[in-house]
Amino acid sequence: MYLPKHFEQNDPAALAALMQAYPLAALVSVGEDGVTADHVPLEYDASAGPHGTLRGHVARANPLWRRAAGQPVLAIFRGEEAYVTPSWYPSKAATHQVVPTWNYAVVHAHGPLRVVEDAPWLHALVTRLTGHFETPRETPWAVSDAPEAFVQTMLRAIVGIELPVERLVGKWKLSQNRHAADRQGVHDGLMQGDAAAQAAARRMRSVEPAG
């Protein structure tokens, strides 16, 4: 990933927060057929290893777990993002030397893929994942709501994957390279947009300008 210095994000807490807020990762691997990307929700455990560990599961029918076992893979997490029009820059009126761009925050997690076929491990994982996403609901669904025999059948149809993270790379491209008036213009413009644009505007407040 091209990463100019002013867009680097090295704060482990910020990287962890984005992965936890946007857990659906593009899991990129390389096999005999070339590069493949699988989209998998991954749980990030910051306490497991120097750079944390990612855990998830895929369908047993998915060739990923056989093809990539023990191989280096890349998990890409996309956070807030939005189009930026040059019309939001006050400097446009003065110079017209402006172009459109895109603001975004992403995390790349690198590490080897480990396969886990242990049923209790899988049961604990799907229970945690379900609990995490169901808890905000008024009437949360739990794995224990399903018949045990059915749950065991479903567990046999999936395979656990684990990625001990060896390297985390964060890129927060949020107008840090523009001067204060242009940054404010982008923020105000995004705040007039939809919920996704407003989220990108709020993310802008988390970074310092370049230089």
Secondary structure, DSSP 4 states (H G I P E B T S, - for coil): ----GGGEE--HHHHHHHHHHS-EEEEEEEETTEEEEEEEE-EEETTSSTT-EEEEEEETT-THHHHSBTSEEEEEEEEEEEEE-GGG-THHHHH-----EEEEEEEEEEEEBEEE--HHHHHHHHHHHHHHHHTTSSS---GGGS-HHHHHHHHHTEEEEEEE-SEEEEEEESSTTS-HHHHHHHHHHHHTS-HHHHHHHHHHTTSPPP-
